[in-house]
Amino acid sequence: LVSVTNVKILEAIIMESLTNAAKHSKAQGIHMKINIGKKHLRYYFKDDGIGCLHVSENLGISGMRDRIKNAGGTIAIDGSDGFLIVCHLPIINDEDYREEEDFANSYC
């Protein structure tokens, strides 16, 4: 099970990835994949756009990097062949997740 925090981080990363592709890449296609393992979540994003050899860390990319880092994860970005983003996030353990779920259910 994935925590609410992981889902919110992933949502922000996906939105930023798509926004950057729409604004900058001139891509015709995008490939996204999310793998959920026992301990980590992996987000893969690749577009077939123009890419860029020197990726500038504007607010969007630095925001993605900060979110991932603050959650204890890693992010890799490459613009040499289209644009590629790969993120790894740790998944909250089951006990912590149940506490979040119980807290959320107590207010529903």
C-alpha positions, 0 to 999 in steps of 0.5 A: 500500500502506498501512503497518502504522502507518496501519492501527493508527491507522485501527483506533483511530480507527474503534473510537473513532468507533463507541464514541462513536456507541454511547454518545452519539449515539442514531444509527440509522445510520452511514456510514463510508468510507475512501479510499486515494490515492497519498499520503493516506488519508481516513477519513470517519465520519458518524452521524445521531444527535443531534450536539452543538453544543459538542464536548468534547474528552474522552480519546477525541476528544483521543486521536484528534486526537493520533494523527492529528497525530503521524502528520502528518495532520489531523482535522476534527470537527463535531457540528452535524448528527449527528456527523462526523469526517474524517481525512487521513493521509499514506501511507508511501512504498513504500520505507519500506513494503518495509522494514517488510514485510521486517522483519515477514517475517524473523520469520515 
